[in-house]
């Protein structure tokens, strides 16, 4: 039986994590990819622009794809043009 070295095990784990990361990219929503040169806003900035204190409203707009969002690590940010589009309705 062949002995697997610690380096090989670590490499296998690294490849598995990279594969998982590639799978999770864009998991925030099923929207089409957006331009990367756009500005992204935090939740509080969105709440200020839309003049709301309800995180539930923003969550609902995310889920019905009224607001375009993207996950950056553990933080969800919102596309500035999408927020202003909703504010002008």
N, C-alpha and C positions, 0 to 999 in steps of 0.2 A: 504494500500500500504506500502511496506517495505522500510525503509530508509536505503540507503547504506552509510556506513561510509567512511570518507576520506582515512582511511587505506586500505580498500578494493579497492577503486578506484586506489590508488597508486600501490597496488599489481597487479591489472589487467593491468595497464600501463607497469609495469616492465616485466610481463610475455609476453606482446605483443612485447616489445622491444627485449627481448631475442629471441623470435621466429623470428623476423625480422633479427636479427644479424645472427642466424643460417642459414637463407635462403640466406643471402648475402655473406657468407663465400665462397671463391673461385669464386666470381663473375667476377674477372678479365678476365678469359678465360674459355673455355670449355675443358681445358686440364686435363689429368689424374693427380691425386695428386702427388706431388713431395716429395722427402725426406726432412725432416725438419732439418737435420744436415748439409745441404748444405749452402753455403754462398750466401747471397743476395747482389746485388749491386744497387747503386743509378743510376739515369739517367746519371749524369755527368761522373761517372766511366765507364759506358757502352760506352758513346760517346768517351772517351779517349782510351779505348781498341780497339774499332772499327775504330778509327781515322775518325770520322765524326762529323760535327757540325750540322747536320740536325736532328732535333727532329722528323720530318715527316718520315724519313727513319726508325727510331726506332719504331715509331707508326705503320708503315706498317708491319714491322717484327713482332710486337706484334699481329696485327690483322690476319696475315696469319700463326700465331703460329710457326714462325721460332725462336722467342725468348720466352722462358717460363717466365712468370711473375706472381706476386702475389701482391695483394693489402694489405698493412699494414696501416690500418686507411685510411688516404687520400693520402698516398704515394704509388706509384707503384715501386716495386723493381724487379730486374731481376736475374734469376738464373745464378750464375757465370759459371757453366759448359756449359750452353746453350750459353752464350755470347762467350766463348772461342771456342766452336764448330763452331759458325758462323764466328769468326775471322780466323779460320784455313781453311775455305773453299776457 
